[in-house]
Amino acid sequence: MKIRTLVRHMREGVKNLRRNTWMTFASVLSVTITLMILGVFLLLAQNINFIAGELENQVEITVFLELTAAEAEIKQVERKLQEIRELESIEFVAKEDGIERFIDSMGEQGRHFQDFKGENNPLPDIFIVRTSTPQDTPKVAEKITTFAHVYKVNYGASVVEKLFTVTNAVRNLGLIFVVGLAFTAMLLISNTIKITIVARRREIEIMRLVGAKNWFIRWPFIIEGLLLGVIGALIPIVVLIAGYHKLLEAVGEYLSLNFFELLPILPLAYQLSALLLGIGAFIGVWGSLMSVRRFLRI
């Protein structure tokens, strides 16, 4: 297509928006409201998924060594841990450090446990390990229990398994709901744009009568649909990002104190903008193409 022809189509598409003010307003409003609802649920689903991931990443395995384990035997266990590919980090905590951590965690009551330092220390040496994929935790923990000089392995099996079950269910339900809502949004918006095009079927018929080719007729409507979708998407993008920024300022610090955090504004704002703009543009073009096609059939 020649640049001059493309410019002409773009000019016609913009003119069509101005000529049909009320239909343009109705289409943009439909896109705006539908994408606003979709955007809210996308933000909610993203944050739920983020919080679930943060909870999963806190899962760790505590490997308790035998009280009689010598330094050489501890090194042997460490080498075997390093051979496990699923492990992301390995931290050794000597029993001397362990009793210090315990006393510090008890606050003022910690002074009652000062006598357990030195030879009276009842704590074993431990390794604290994390897996790259939290779901691998049970499998890795079971493997570590077979190591020599390992007394016990603890990762809170019942709690962790329930956590994985809940987070997986939340993710799956969120995905199903967002996909269903996105599909509904596509139908609603495309139908509104179709009504806009159908209302001007005589314009299409006249263009055909004077010998205009099908794609020459389609292009102004495609550009019009694209503009309707993009304009309708820009409004919810601005509102949602501004609202989310205010939400972070209002409750972000409070949630972080309670061990929960919301996703930071960046890169979430870029991802949301690209997604809503893409959906709006696609639905606008698709709705226009489907509508015009009805009147171009021979």
Secondary structure, DSSP 8 states (H G I E B T S, - for coil): --HHHHHHHHHHHHHHHHHTHHHHHHHHHHHHHHHHHHHHHHHHHHHHHHHHHHHHHT--EEEEE-TT--HHHHHHHHHHHHT-TTEEEEEEE-HHHHHHHHHHHTGGGGGGGGGGSGGG-----EEEEEESSGGGHHHHHHHHTTSTTEEEEES-HHHHHHHHHHHHHHHHHHHHHHHHHHHHHHHHHHHHHHHHHHTTHHHHHHHHHTT--HHHHHHHHHHHHHHHHHHHHHHHHHHHHHHHHHHHHHHHHHHHHTT-----HHHHHHHHHHHHHHHHHHHHHHHHHHHHHHHH--
